[in-house]
């Protein structure tokens, strides 16, 4: 096994797009509509996980009679209405780091728990699809983050062993997924700061995407 870094796999929401902040606002708004409390904890715990896992979480938190599917669809409608009207803002240095890594000839992949149609729509609108050799999305895997499946598939698609790949993440679920896959897990925190447990899993903790240049 070598320590050489040969490829980079990005999460999308909260890493390339400033979407987690908007997601939190829309979950809180939907929570008010549905009369549920502690939505801040719910959206934090669900960050980086698939819809199916989010449904299970919501049922466990609010009861099996809670309309979890309907609630998540409402959150999604609110989010996409905002995005359609305002566009999704990019995270600081997102385009610049993709340009930089492409110029350095790193093969890039994207591993997002979001559904493929939404991922590709957002990537197209930002003109980001061109950077990625492959995308693995939430509705293309059986097990969502923190399971390592999505990252293992991304590494396989790139043809690079996991230990030679960096995963760039903003959420604890994503970091756990990348670490379990055997990758070099790099956290660029957005809405959630790393706990001491998460810090132990990290290859690097970076204040912003620009700091990736210090080792790539």
GROMACS elastic network, one bead per residue, 0.5 to 0.9 nm:
[ bonds ]
;  ai    aj funct       b0    kb
    1     4     6  0.89146   500
    1   163     6  0.75031   500
    1   164     6  0.85902   500
    2     5     6  0.85291   500
    2   163     6  0.75303   500
    2   164     6  0.71547   500
    3   163     6  0.71091   500
    3   164     6  0.63592   500
    4   163     6  0.82841   500
    4   164     6  0.56578   500
    4   165     6  0.84549   500
    5     8     6  0.79965   500
    5   106     6  0.88923   500
    5   163     6  0.79327   500
    5   165     6  0.56718   500
    5   166     6  0.68477   500
    5   184     6  0.86451   500
    5   216     6  0.77662   500
    6   106     6  0.64103   500
    6   107     6  0.75020   500
    6   160     6  0.70585   500
    6   161     6  0.87537   500
    6   164     6  0.54365   500
    6   165     6  0.59600   500
    6   166     6  0.81772   500
    7   105     6  0.88787   500
    7   106     6  0.52128   500
    7   107     6  0.50944   500
    7   108     6  0.60500   500
    7   109     6  0.81352   500
    7   155     6  0.83368   500
    7   158     6  0.77761   500
    7   160     6  0.70111   500
    7   164     6  0.67624   500
    7   166     6  0.64353   500
    7   167     6  0.88651   500
    8   101     6  0.84447   500
    8   106     6  0.67873   500
    8   107     6  0.65742   500
    8   108     6  0.51057   500
    8   109     6  0.65435   500
    8   110     6  0.85968   500
    8   155     6  0.89546   500
    8   164     6  0.87791   500
    8   165     6  0.54835   500
    8   167     6  0.59881   500
    8   168     6  0.74627   500
    9   107     6  0.85202   500
    9   108     6  0.56697   500
    9   110     6  0.53695   500
    9   111     6  0.66453   500
    9   132     6  0.89795   500
    9   151     6  0.78826   500
    9   154     6  0.72789   500
    9   155     6  0.78927   500
    9   165     6  0.70465   500
    9   166     6  0.61224   500
    9   168     6  0.62776   500
    9   169     6  0.89339   500
   10    15     6  0.74238   500
   10    16     6  0.79893   500
   10   108     6  0.76028   500
   10   109     6  0.62983   500
   10   111     6  0.60452   500
   10   112     6  0.79525   500
   10   166     6  0.83573   500
   10   167     6  0.58371   500
   10   169     6  0.66759   500
   11    14     6  0.78528   500
   11    15     6  0.60884   500
   11    16     6  0.74679   500
   11    48     6  0.86941   500
   11   109     6  0.88281   500
   11   110     6  0.58256   500
   11   111     6  0.51694   500
   11   112     6  0.52547   500
   11   113     6  0.82922   500
   11   167     6  0.75763   500
   11   168     6  0.60995   500
   11   169     6  0.54787   500
   11   170     6  0.77227   500
   11   174     6  0.77506   500
   12    15     6  0.52781   500
   12    16     6  0.51566   500
   12    17     6  0.63651   500
   12    19     6  0.87998   500
   12   110     6  0.69409   500
   12   111     6  0.72215   500
   12   112     6  0.57656   500
   12   113     6  0.86332   500
   12   114     6  0.84878   500
   12   119     6  0.79786   500
   12   169     6  0.81953   500
   13    16     6  0.61896   500
   13    17     6  0.52962   500
   13    18     6  0.67050   500
   13    19     6  0.54454   500
   13    20     6  0.60451   500
   13    48     6  0.82272   500
   13   112     6  0.75412   500
   13   113     6  0.89101   500
   13   114     6  0.82625   500
   13   170     6  0.82905   500
   14    17     6  0.54389   500
   14    18     6  0.52014   500
   14    19     6  0.56315   500
   14    20     6  0.51447   500
   14    21     6  0.77807   500
   14    90     6  0.89497   500
   14    91     6  0.72660   500
   14   169     6  0.80573   500
   14   170     6  0.61071   500
   14   171     6  0.81690   500
   14   188     6  0.87393   500
   14   189     6  0.81340   500
   14   190     6  0.59128   500
   14   191     6  0.77196   500
   15    18     6  0.71891   500
   15    19     6  0.86418   500
   15    20     6  0.89305   500
   15    90     6  0.86080   500
   15    91     6  0.64792   500
   15    94     6  0.77509   500
   15   168     6  0.74205   500
   15   169     6  0.63659   500
   15   170     6  0.60184   500
   15   188     6  0.70575   500
   15   189     6  0.82122   500
   15   190     6  0.74494   500
   15   209     6  0.79681   500
   16    19     6  0.85902   500
   16    89     6  0.89892   500
   16    90     6  0.59570   500
   16    91     6  0.52966   500
   16    92     6  0.81391   500
   16    93     6  0.85092   500
   16    94     6  0.53081   500
   16    95     6  0.80596   500
   16   209     6  0.86961   500
   17    20     6  0.79662   500
   17    88     6  0.65150   500
   17    89     6  0.59694   500
   17    91     6  0.51058   500
   17    92     6  0.88180   500
   17    94     6  0.77570   500
   17   122     6  0.88031   500
   18    21     6  0.63604   500
   18    22     6  0.73870   500
   18    88     6  0.67648   500
   18    89     6  0.54437   500
   18    90     6  0.54077   500
   18    91     6  0.51383   500
   18    92     6  0.86411   500
   18   190     6  0.83644   500
   19    22     6  0.51325   500
   19    23     6  0.60353   500
   19    24     6  0.86816   500
   19    79     6  0.87919   500
   19    88     6  0.66460   500
   19    89     6  0.73967   500
   19    90     6  0.82774   500
   19    91     6  0.87080   500
   20    24     6  0.62217   500
   20    25     6  0.87217   500
   20    47     6  0.79738   500
   20   190     6  0.77322   500
   20   191     6  0.69199   500
   21    24     6  0.52909   500
   21    25     6  0.65373   500
   21    26     6  0.88858   500
   21   190     6  0.83122   500
   21   191     6  0.68339   500
   22    25     6  0.51266   500
   22    26     6  0.62666   500
   22    27     6  0.86354   500
   22    79     6  0.69538   500
   22    82     6  0.83435   500
   22    83     6  0.89548   500
   22    88     6  0.88773   500
   23    26     6  0.51637   500
   23    27     6  0.60724   500
   23    28     6  0.85489   500
   23    43     6  0.80292   500
   23    75     6  0.77063   500
   23    76     6  0.84210   500
   23    78     6  0.87997   500
   23    79     6  0.63568   500
   24    27     6  0.51601   500
   24    28     6  0.61650   500
   24    29     6  0.85956   500
   24    39     6  0.84683   500
   24    40     6  0.70933   500
   24    43     6  0.63912   500
   24    44     6  0.81784   500
   25    28     6  0.52467   500
   25    29     6  0.62666   500
   25    30     6  0.87395   500
   25    79     6  0.87301   500
   26    30     6  0.60729   500
   26    31     6  0.83453   500
   26    74     6  0.87916   500
   26    75     6  0.57663   500
   26    76     6  0.81325   500
   26    78     6  0.59886   500
   26    79     6  0.60886   500
   27    30     6  0.50556   500
   27    31     6  0.58746   500
   27    32     6  0.85826   500
   27    39     6  0.67879   500
   27    40     6  0.79950   500
   27    42     6  0.88037   500
   27    43     6  0.69161   500
   27    71     6  0.88163   500
   27    72     6  0.83160   500
   27    74     6  0.86207   500
   27    75     6  0.55547   500
   27    76     6  0.87572   500
   27    78     6  0.85224   500
   27    79     6  0.86992   500
   28    32     6  0.62985   500
   28    33     6  0.87374   500
   28    37     6  0.88869   500
   28    38     6  0.88116   500
   28    39     6  0.58976   500
   28    40     6  0.70075   500
   28    43     6  0.86195   500
   28    75     6  0.87942   500
   29    32     6  0.52577   500
   29    33     6  0.65169   500
   29    34     6  0.88911   500
   29    75     6  0.81173   500
   29    78     6  0.85123   500
   30    34     6  0.62254   500
   30    35     6  0.84718   500
   30    36     6  0.88072   500
   30    71     6  0.70894   500
   30    72     6  0.86052   500
   30    74     6  0.66115   500
   30    75     6  0.59370   500
   30    78     6  0.80318   500
   31    34     6  0.50944   500
   31    35     6  0.58594   500
   31    36     6  0.52281   500
   31    37     6  0.68731   500
   31    38     6  0.85672   500
   31    39     6  0.62641   500
   31    71     6  0.81250   500
   31    75     6  0.87608   500
   32    35     6  0.50182   500
   32    36     6  0.64165   500
   32    37     6  0.78584   500
   32    39     6  0.89249   500
   33    36     6  0.80501   500
   34    71     6  0.76074   500
   36    39     6  0.70652   500
   36    62     6  0.78680   500
   37    40     6  0.83775   500
   38    41     6  0.56317   500
   38    42     6  0.66919   500
   39    43     6  0.61147   500
   39    44     6  0.84268   500
   40    43     6  0.54458   500
   40    44     6  0.61998   500
   40    45     6  0.86758   500
   41    44     6  0.51138   500
   41    45     6  0.61105   500
   41    46     6  0.85359   500
   42    45     6  0.52428   500
   42    46     6  0.60904   500
   42    47     6  0.85830   500
   42    54     6  0.88867   500
   42    57     6  0.80351   500
   42    58     6  0.74845   500
   42    61     6  0.81607   500
   43    46     6  0.50435   500
   43    47     6  0.59885   500
   44    47     6  0.53395   500
   44    48     6  0.89354   500
   44   171     6  0.87400   500
   44   191     6  0.82400   500
   44   192     6  0.74470   500
   45    48     6  0.83832   500
   45    49     6  0.84518   500
   45    54     6  0.87701   500
   45    57     6  0.84671   500
   45   172     6  0.88062   500
   45   173     6  0.83088   500
   46    49     6  0.55192   500
   46    50     6  0.80190   500
   46    51     6  0.88275   500
   46    53     6  0.78674   500
   46    54     6  0.57831   500
   46    57     6  0.75495   500
   46    58     6  0.89669   500
   46   173     6  0.83934   500
   47    50     6  0.86401   500
   47    54     6  0.88131   500
   47   171     6  0.65826   500
   47   172     6  0.82382   500
   47   173     6  0.71689   500
   47   174     6  0.85871   500
   48   112     6  0.76457   500
   48   113     6  0.59375   500
   48   114     6  0.82067   500
   48   144     6  0.82170   500
   48   145     6  0.63051   500
   48   146     6  0.78756   500
   48   170     6  0.86100   500
   48   171     6  0.62594   500
   48   172     6  0.79053   500
   48   173     6  0.56753   500
   48   174     6  0.58890   500
   49    52     6  0.82436   500
   49    53     6  0.62206   500
   49    54     6  0.65815   500
   49   112     6  0.89041   500
   49   113     6  0.57402   500
   49   114     6  0.81961   500
   49   138     6  0.80797   500
   49   144     6  0.57146   500
   49   145     6  0.53012   500
   49   146     6  0.72035   500
   49   173     6  0.69648   500
   49   174     6  0.81505   500
   50    53     6  0.52918   500
   50    54     6  0.61403   500
   50    55     6  0.87087   500
   50   112     6  0.89607   500
   50   113     6  0.51654   500
   50   114     6  0.66991   500
   50   115     6  0.82692   500
   50   138     6  0.57341   500
   50   139     6  0.77464   500
   50   143     6  0.82264   500
   50   144     6  0.54569   500
   50   145     6  0.72981   500
   51    55     6  0.61546   500
   51    56     6  0.87387   500
   51    69     6  0.84843   500
   51    72     6  0.78702   500
   51   113     6  0.81146   500
   51   114     6  0.79676   500
   51   115     6  0.85435   500
   51   138     6  0.79889   500
   51   139     6  0.85650   500
   51   144     6  0.88770   500
   52    55     6  0.52041   500
   52    56     6  0.65402   500
   52    57     6  0.87780   500
   52    69     6  0.89167   500
   52   144     6  0.85264   500
   53    56     6  0.51763   500
   53    57     6  0.62185   500
   53    58     6  0.86906   500
   53   143     6  0.87193   500
   53   144     6  0.73737   500
   54    58     6  0.61041   500
   54    59     6  0.85719   500
   54    68     6  0.81901   500
   54    72     6  0.83508   500
   55    58     6  0.51683   500
   55    59     6  0.61904   500
   55    60     6  0.85963   500
   55    67     6  0.88937   500
   55    68     6  0.53861   500
   55    69     6  0.63903   500
   55    72     6  0.78910   500
   56    59     6  0.51765   500
   56    60     6  0.61651   500
   56    61     6  0.85933   500
   56    64     6  0.88500   500
   56    68     6  0.81639   500
   57    60     6  0.51293   500
   57    61     6  0.61295   500
   57    62     6  0.85503   500
   57    68     6  0.89472   500
   58    61     6  0.50097   500
   58    62     6  0.57765   500
   58    63     6  0.74521   500
   58    64     6  0.83644   500
   58    66     6  0.75530   500
   58    67     6  0.87755   500
   58    68     6  0.60304   500
   59    62     6  0.53332   500
   59    65     6  0.73340   500
   59    66     6  0.61410   500
   59    67     6  0.81768   500
   59    68     6  0.65937   500
   60    63     6  0.56361   500
   60    64     6  0.68812   500
   61    64     6  0.87124   500
   62    65     6  0.79309   500
   62    66     6  0.60039   500
   62    68     6  0.88280   500
   63    66     6  0.55196   500
   64    67     6  0.80915   500
   64    68     6  0.86120   500
   65    68     6  0.84380   500
   66    69     6  0.87614   500
   66    71     6  0.85441   500
   67    70     6  0.53909   500
   67    71     6  0.60271   500
   67    72     6  0.86753   500
   68    72     6  0.60958   500
   68    73     6  0.84927   500
   69    72     6  0.52911   500
   69    73     6  0.61807   500
   69    74     6  0.86512   500
   70    73     6  0.50885   500
   70    74     6  0.62147   500
   70    75     6  0.87311   500
   71    74     6  0.50710   500
   71    75     6  0.63113   500
   71    76     6  0.86609   500
   72    76     6  0.61298   500
   72    77     6  0.85984   500
   73    77     6  0.61443   500
   73    78     6  0.86317   500
   74    77     6  0.50622   500
   74    78     6  0.62095   500
   74    79     6  0.85260   500
   75    78     6  0.52217   500
   75    79     6  0.61224   500
   75    80     6  0.86689   500
   76    79     6  0.50014   500
   76    80     6  0.60545   500
   76    81     6  0.83626   500
   77    80     6  0.52770   500
   77    81     6  0.59333   500
   77    82     6  0.85248   500
   78    81     6  0.51952   500
   78    82     6  0.63095   500
   78    83     6  0.87018   500
   79    82     6  0.52424   500
   79    83     6  0.62114   500
   79    84     6  0.86436   500
   80    84     6  0.58244   500
   80    85     6  0.83275   500
   81    84     6  0.51917   500
   81    85     6  0.61898   500
   81    86     6  0.84849   500
   82    85     6  0.52265   500
   82    86     6  0.58516   500
   82    87     6  0.73197   500
   82    88     6  0.83504   500
   83    86     6  0.51853   500
   83    88     6  0.54153   500
   83    89     6  0.88606   500
   84    87     6  0.56576   500
   84    88     6  0.82315   500
   86    89     6  0.84268   500
   87   122     6  0.89873   500
   87   125     6  0.85462   500
   88   122     6  0.78015   500
   88   125     6  0.89810   500
   88   126     6  0.84962   500
   90    93     6  0.80242   500
   90    94     6  0.63671   500
   90    95     6  0.79720   500
   90   126     6  0.84077   500
   91    94     6  0.54930   500
   91    95     6  0.85723   500
   91   208     6  0.87484   500
   91   209     6  0.82636   500
   92    95     6  0.83346   500
   92    96     6  0.87487   500
   92   208     6  0.71096   500
   92   209     6  0.69989   500
   92   210     6  0.79722   500
   93    96     6  0.50888   500
   93    97     6  0.59685   500
   93    98     6  0.85841   500
   93   208     6  0.76985   500
   93   209     6  0.59230   500
   93   210     6  0.59224   500
   94    97     6  0.54793   500
   94    98     6  0.64337   500
   94    99     6  0.87604   500
   94   209     6  0.66435   500
   94   210     6  0.82095   500
   95    98     6  0.52487   500
   95    99     6  0.62024   500
   95   100     6  0.85998   500
   95   126     6  0.88818   500
   95   128     6  0.78821   500
   96    99     6  0.50980   500
   96   100     6  0.60707   500
   96   101     6  0.86657   500
   96   209     6  0.88700   500
   96   210     6  0.80485   500
   97   101     6  0.60456   500
   97   102     6  0.83713   500
   97   209     6  0.66722   500
   97   210     6  0.65285   500
   97   212     6  0.78465   500
   97   213     6  0.78929   500
   98   101     6  0.52643   500
   98   102     6  0.60242   500
   98   103     6  0.84935   500
   98   108     6  0.85626   500
   98   128     6  0.83297   500
   98   131     6  0.67669   500
   99   102     6  0.51568   500
   99   103     6  0.61100   500
   99   104     6  0.86210   500
   99   131     6  0.79224   500
  100   103     6  0.51662   500
  100   104     6  0.62861   500
  100   105     6  0.87981   500
  100   213     6  0.82584   500
  101   105     6  0.63232   500
  101   106     6  0.55922   500
  101   107     6  0.81365   500
  101   108     6  0.80757   500
  101   213     6  0.86166   500
  101   216     6  0.77161   500
  102   106     6  0.57934   500
  102   107     6  0.73066   500
  102   108     6  0.78324   500
  102   131     6  0.68997   500
  103   106     6  0.77260   500
  104   216     6  0.84880   500
  105   108     6  0.89513   500
  106   216     6  0.89856   500
  107   131     6  0.84951   500
  107   132     6  0.73686   500
  107   133     6  0.65518   500
  107   158     6  0.70409   500
  108   131     6  0.67223   500
  108   133     6  0.57719   500
  108   134     6  0.73893   500
  108   158     6  0.77614   500
  109   131     6  0.82118   500
  109   132     6  0.50452   500
  109   133     6  0.56523   500
  109   134     6  0.50080   500
  109   135     6  0.56635   500
  109   136     6  0.78640   500
  109   154     6  0.63760   500
  109   155     6  0.80540   500
  109   157     6  0.83849   500
  109   158     6  0.72426   500
  110   132     6  0.67076   500
  110   133     6  0.84011   500
  110   134     6  0.65345   500
  110   136     6  0.62059   500
  110   137     6  0.80006   500
  110   151     6  0.89602   500
  110   154     6  0.73287   500
  111   114     6  0.88728   500
  111   134     6  0.87455   500
  111   135     6  0.59788   500
  111   137     6  0.59200   500
  111   138     6  0.80878   500
  111   150     6  0.62784   500
  111   151     6  0.64433   500
  111   153     6  0.88083   500
  111   154     6  0.66417   500
  111   167     6  0.88917   500
  112   115     6  0.78024   500
  112   116     6  0.84272   500
  112   119     6  0.75567   500
  112   135     6  0.78519   500
  112   136     6  0.64747   500
  112   138     6  0.60176   500
  112   145     6  0.89487   500
  112   150     6  0.79680   500
  113   116     6  0.87131   500
  113   136     6  0.83348   500
  113   137     6  0.55026   500
  113   139     6  0.75006   500
  113   141     6  0.88919   500
  113   144     6  0.65565   500
  113   145     6  0.71232   500
  113   150     6  0.82714   500
  114   117     6  0.85417   500
  114   118     6  0.68329   500
  114   119     6  0.63074   500
  114   137     6  0.59530   500
  114   138     6  0.50437   500
  114   139     6  0.73954   500
  115   118     6  0.55897   500
  115   119     6  0.62035   500
  115   120     6  0.87513   500
  115   137     6  0.57028   500
  115   138     6  0.51558   500
  115   139     6  0.52831   500
  115   140     6  0.80302   500
  116   120     6  0.60095   500
  116   121     6  0.83562   500
  116   135     6  0.83635   500
  116   136     6  0.77983   500
  116   137     6  0.52182   500
  116   138     6  0.69363   500
  116   139     6  0.65652   500
  116   140     6  0.76626   500
  117   120     6  0.54233   500
  117   121     6  0.60952   500
  117   122     6  0.86795   500
  117   137     6  0.89794   500
  118   121     6  0.50821   500
  118   122     6  0.61632   500
  118   123     6  0.85340   500
  119   122     6  0.53431   500
  119   123     6  0.61209   500
  119   124     6  0.85448   500
  119   135     6  0.86775   500
  119   137     6  0.74267   500
  120   124     6  0.58989   500
  120   125     6  0.84452   500
  120   129     6  0.72603   500
  120   135     6  0.86452   500
  121   124     6  0.52145   500
  121   125     6  0.61830   500
  121   126     6  0.87258   500
  122   125     6  0.51911   500
  122   126     6  0.63308   500
  122   127     6  0.85313   500
  122   128     6  0.83159   500
  122   129     6  0.89354   500
  123   126     6  0.52609   500
  123   127     6  0.59613   500
  123   129     6  0.52282   500
  123   130     6  0.87401   500
  124   128     6  0.60131   500
  124   129     6  0.57118   500
  124   130     6  0.85158   500
  125   128     6  0.76725   500
  125   129     6  0.89076   500
  126   129     6  0.80916   500
  127   130     6  0.68698   500
  127   131     6  0.86346   500
  128   131     6  0.57569   500
  128   132     6  0.75740   500
  129   132     6  0.57682   500
  129   133     6  0.85608   500
  129   134     6  0.89626   500
  129   135     6  0.88943   500
  130   133     6  0.79011   500
  132   135     6  0.69078   500
  133   157     6  0.83468   500
  133   158     6  0.72027   500
  134   154     6  0.72513   500
  134   157     6  0.68305   500
  134   158     6  0.73411   500
  135   154     6  0.72143   500
  135   157     6  0.88701   500
  136   139     6  0.85865   500
  136   140     6  0.65840   500
  136   141     6  0.78433   500
  136   150     6  0.64762   500
  136   151     6  0.81640   500
  136   153     6  0.72640   500
  136   154     6  0.62356   500
  136   157     6  0.89958   500
  137   140     6  0.54037   500
  137   141     6  0.70796   500
  137   150     6  0.75400   500
  138   141     6  0.58740   500
  138   142     6  0.83026   500
  138   143     6  0.84117   500
  138   144     6  0.65041   500
  138   145     6  0.87652   500
  138   150     6  0.78244   500
  139   142     6  0.77090   500
  139   144     6  0.88284   500
  140   150     6  0.84511   500
  141   144     6  0.67087   500
  141   149     6  0.70014   500
  141   150     6  0.63623   500
  141   153     6  0.86968   500
  142   149     6  0.78283   500
  142   150     6  0.87493   500
  143   146     6  0.83640   500
  143   147     6  0.59785   500
  143   148     6  0.80204   500
  143   149     6  0.62982   500
  143   150     6  0.76239   500
  144   147     6  0.55895   500
  144   148     6  0.77430   500
  144   149     6  0.71100   500
  144   150     6  0.68356   500
  144   177     6  0.84653   500
  145   148     6  0.64408   500
  145   149     6  0.76711   500
  145   150     6  0.71889   500
  145   151     6  0.87460   500
  145   173     6  0.56311   500
  145   174     6  0.58077   500
  145   175     6  0.86580   500
  145   176     6  0.75266   500
  145   177     6  0.52873   500
  145   178     6  0.85305   500
  146   149     6  0.86875   500
  146   172     6  0.80671   500
  146   174     6  0.58616   500
  146   175     6  0.75084   500
  146   176     6  0.52573   500
  146   178     6  0.79297   500
  146   180     6  0.81255   500
  147   150     6  0.75174   500
  147   151     6  0.86977   500
  147   173     6  0.83669   500
  147   174     6  0.87254   500
  147   176     6  0.75537   500
  147   177     6  0.50968   500
  147   178     6  0.84659   500
  147   180     6  0.73221   500
  147   181     6  0.82913   500
  148   151     6  0.55472   500
  148   152     6  0.60795   500
  148   153     6  0.86426   500
  148   174     6  0.88371   500
  148   176     6  0.77792   500
  148   178     6  0.60992   500
  148   179     6  0.77521   500
  148   180     6  0.55030   500
  148   182     6  0.86022   500
  149   152     6  0.51321   500
  149   153     6  0.61203   500
  149   154     6  0.86034   500
  149   177     6  0.77337   500
  149   181     6  0.74547   500
  150   153     6  0.52571   500
  150   154     6  0.62851   500
  150   155     6  0.88336   500
  150   177     6  0.79200   500
  150   178     6  0.86843   500
  150   181     6  0.88175   500
  151   155     6  0.61830   500
  151   156     6  0.84786   500
  151   162     6  0.81227   500
  151   167     6  0.80755   500
  151   177     6  0.70249   500
  151   178     6  0.60870   500
  151   181     6  0.63308   500
  151   183     6  0.82908   500
  152   155     6  0.52138   500
  152   156     6  0.61251   500
  152   157     6  0.86020   500
  152   161     6  0.87956   500
  152   162     6  0.69261   500
  152   178     6  0.83015   500
  152   181     6  0.58207   500
  152   182     6  0.85610   500
  152   183     6  0.88586   500
  153   157     6  0.60641   500
  153   158     6  0.85905   500
  154   157     6  0.51098   500
  154   158     6  0.62911   500
  154   159     6  0.86095   500
  154   160     6  0.89743   500
  154   162     6  0.89829   500
  155   158     6  0.50911   500
  155   159     6  0.60839   500
  155   160     6  0.54561   500
  155   161     6  0.62749   500
  155   162     6  0.57905   500
  155   165     6  0.71761   500
  155   183     6  0.89952   500
  156   160     6  0.63443   500
  156   161     6  0.72812   500
  156   162     6  0.81830   500
  157   160     6  0.79158   500
  158   161     6  0.86746   500
  160   163     6  0.83385   500
  160   164     6  0.65630   500
  160   165     6  0.69431   500
  161   164     6  0.54897   500
  161   165     6  0.68264   500
  161   182     6  0.87762   500
  161   183     6  0.84341   500
  162   165     6  0.51254   500
  162   166     6  0.80133   500
  162   178     6  0.87353   500
  162   181     6  0.65414   500
  162   182     6  0.54861   500
  162   184     6  0.78734   500
  163   166     6  0.79804   500
  163   181     6  0.84003   500
  163   182     6  0.55109   500
  163   184     6  0.64972   500
  164   182     6  0.89430   500
  164   183     6  0.69049   500
  164   184     6  0.74981   500
  165   182     6  0.87167   500
  165   183     6  0.55766   500
  165   184     6  0.61779   500
  165   185     6  0.87015   500
  166   178     6  0.85339   500
  166   183     6  0.59540   500
  166   185     6  0.60158   500
  166   186     6  0.67957   500
  166   203     6  0.85682   500
  167   174     6  0.87201   500
  167   175     6  0.80061   500
  167   178     6  0.61774   500
  167   179     6  0.86616   500
  167   183     6  0.65075   500
  167   184     6  0.60589   500
  167   185     6  0.50180   500
  167   186     6  0.58387   500
  167   187     6  0.82533   500
  168   174     6  0.86271   500
  168   175     6  0.82792   500
  168   178     6  0.87006   500
  168   184     6  0.86730   500
  168   185     6  0.64708   500
  168   187     6  0.59390   500
  168   188     6  0.70231   500
  168   209     6  0.87726   500
  169   172     6  0.81728   500
  169   173     6  0.89467   500
  169   174     6  0.58197   500
  169   175     6  0.61449   500
  169   178     6  0.84518   500
  169   185     6  0.73507   500
  169   186     6  0.61442   500
  169   188     6  0.60879   500
  169   189     6  0.76620   500
  170   173     6  0.87775   500
  170   174     6  0.70283   500
  170   175     6  0.75586   500
  170   186     6  0.83555   500
  170   187     6  0.53350   500
  170   188     6  0.51005   500
  170   190     6  0.57739   500
  170   191     6  0.78870   500
  170   192     6  0.73484   500
  170   193     6  0.84551   500
  170   194     6  0.88397   500
  171   174     6  0.51895   500
  171   175     6  0.63012   500
  171   176     6  0.87161   500
  171   187     6  0.75687   500
  171   188     6  0.85048   500
  171   189     6  0.70678   500
  171   190     6  0.78089   500
  171   191     6  0.81550   500
  171   192     6  0.64926   500
  171   193     6  0.82178   500
  171   194     6  0.80179   500
  172   175     6  0.50529   500
  172   176     6  0.61296   500
  172   177     6  0.85363   500
  172   187     6  0.86651   500
  172   192     6  0.78638   500
  172   193     6  0.85961   500
  172   194     6  0.69033   500
  172   195     6  0.83947   500
  172   198     6  0.65466   500
  173   176     6  0.52269   500
  173   177     6  0.62233   500
  173   178     6  0.87881   500
  174   177     6  0.50212   500
  174   178     6  0.62148   500
  174   179     6  0.85376   500
  174   185     6  0.87436   500
  174   187     6  0.89229   500
  175   178     6  0.51944   500
  175   179     6  0.60062   500
  175   180     6  0.84226   500
  175   185     6  0.59407   500
  175   186     6  0.74901   500
  175   187     6  0.70443   500
  175   198     6  0.73097   500
  175   201     6  0.73183   500
  175   202     6  0.75345   500
  176   179     6  0.51811   500
  176   180     6  0.59873   500
  176   181     6  0.85296   500
  176   185     6  0.83721   500
  176   198     6  0.76480   500
  176   201     6  0.74304   500
  177   180     6  0.52374   500
  177   181     6  0.62734   500
  177   182     6  0.89306   500
  177   185     6  0.88873   500
  178   181     6  0.50561   500
  178   182     6  0.65696   500
  178   183     6  0.54696   500
  178   184     6  0.72282   500
  178   185     6  0.57471   500
  178   186     6  0.88727   500
  179   182     6  0.51651   500
  179   183     6  0.54739   500
  179   184     6  0.67614   500
  179   185     6  0.58282   500
  179   201     6  0.63644   500
  179   202     6  0.77683   500
  180   183     6  0.74999   500
  182   185     6  0.85540   500
  183   203     6  0.87837   500
  184   201     6  0.87870   500
  184   202     6  0.71439   500
  184   203     6  0.53192   500
  184   204     6  0.80677   500
  185   201     6  0.70178   500
  185   202     6  0.51231   500
  185   203     6  0.52393   500
  185   204     6  0.69141   500
  185   205     6  0.87650   500
  186   201     6  0.89827   500
  186   202     6  0.58273   500
  186   203     6  0.56115   500
  186   205     6  0.58567   500
  186   206     6  0.71547   500
  186   212     6  0.87017   500
  187   194     6  0.81491   500
  187   199     6  0.88001   500
  187   202     6  0.69725   500
  187   203     6  0.83118   500
  187   204     6  0.65489   500
  187   205     6  0.50408   500
  187   206     6  0.61009   500
  187   207     6  0.84008   500
  188   204     6  0.87565   500
  188   205     6  0.63029   500
  188   206     6  0.50359   500
  188   207     6  0.57811   500
  188   208     6  0.57141   500
  188   209     6  0.67204   500
  189   192     6  0.60270   500
  189   193     6  0.56516   500
  189   194     6  0.72509   500
  189   205     6  0.80712   500
  189   206     6  0.75894   500
  189   207     6  0.69126   500
  189   208     6  0.78120   500
  190   193     6  0.71852   500
  192   195     6  0.89629   500
  194   197     6  0.77495   500
  194   198     6  0.55264   500
  194   199     6  0.60632   500
  194   205     6  0.88743   500
  195   198     6  0.51598   500
  195   199     6  0.62201   500
  195   200     6  0.88488   500
  196   199     6  0.50470   500
  196   200     6  0.65386   500
  197   200     6  0.55369   500
  197   201     6  0.72291   500
  198   201     6  0.53346   500
  198   202     6  0.68441   500
  199   202     6  0.53276   500
  199   203     6  0.86578   500
  199   204     6  0.86409   500
  199   205     6  0.77257   500
  200   203     6  0.85254   500
  202   205     6  0.66307   500
  204   212     6  0.88860   500
  206   209     6  0.70449   500
  206   210     6  0.83574   500
  206   211     6  0.57839   500
  206   212     6  0.70932   500
  207   210     6  0.82123   500
  207   211     6  0.68202   500
  208   211     6  0.56598   500
  208   212     6  0.77473   500
  209   212     6  0.56138   500
  209   213     6  0.80769   500
  210   213     6  0.60547   500
  210   214     6  0.82317   500
  211   214     6  0.55922   500
  211   215     6  0.80759   500
  212   215     6  0.60036   500
  212   216     6  0.60296   500
  213   216     6  0.50183   500
